[in-house]
Amino acid sequence: MDIAALSIMMSQSQLAQNVSIAVADLAMEQQQANMKQMTELLTQATPAPHPTLGKTIDISI
């Protein structure tokens, strides 16, 4: 294998790796934004009432 072909192959490999890292970085940023939105929605939501609250009375004499 000659030096020029090896150089081209190494350059293409480096480019593919850089593109892969950039795509992973974009996906990670998107997931962080989604988690931030979900956290904000959960903090704004009112809690659901307890399903049995106020339905029974415990009286002992």
Secondary structure, DSSP 8 states (H G I E B T S, - for coil): --HHHHHHHHHHHHHHHHHHHHHHHHHHHHHHHHHHHHHHHHHHS-----TTTTT------
